[in-house]
Amino acid sequence: MSETVTLRRLGALDLDRAAALHHESFLPFGERPWSRQDFAELLAQPATAGFLLAAAGGDVGFALCRTVGEEAELLTIAVHSTARRQGFGRHLLRAVVDHVRERGARALFLEVGADNPSAQSLYASEGFKPVGRRRGYYRRGEGPAADAVVMRLTFK
């Protein structure tokens, strides 16, 4: 990630941008992309926060998280297919970690497809450990559903 990037909070004016990024990132996996309304409802919840990452070429990714008490969850993270493997996902993940720690979380959970070794590797490299599995959690279009690996990062 050698280019200049801008990270800012995801707001109500960014709903279409987030929905477009989610669509581009997840539809190829056969998942139902989240709509503008889905994002509006999530961001309306006081416990939910989002981050939008832009680079010279435009929006490259976003992340949504929720903090309730001492636990937080990474709800979704998406990086545009043309911007992957350039450190943008790590940048977003670290922003989420910083945010939930500031809000008092002692652990951050996420679910990742068992069929997504790249994402699992990113999370493991940032200290997340697998703690469970949800069988058939991700619908993959007409194909078989994929398991979700539940991962946790514990803060000291």
Beta strands, then each sheet from edge to edge (+ up, - down):
strand 1: 5-9
strand 2: 48-55
strand 3: 58-68
strand 4: 71-79
strand 5: 107-113
strand 6: 129-138
strand 7: 146-154
sheet 1: 1+ 2- 3+ 4- 5- 7+ 6-
end
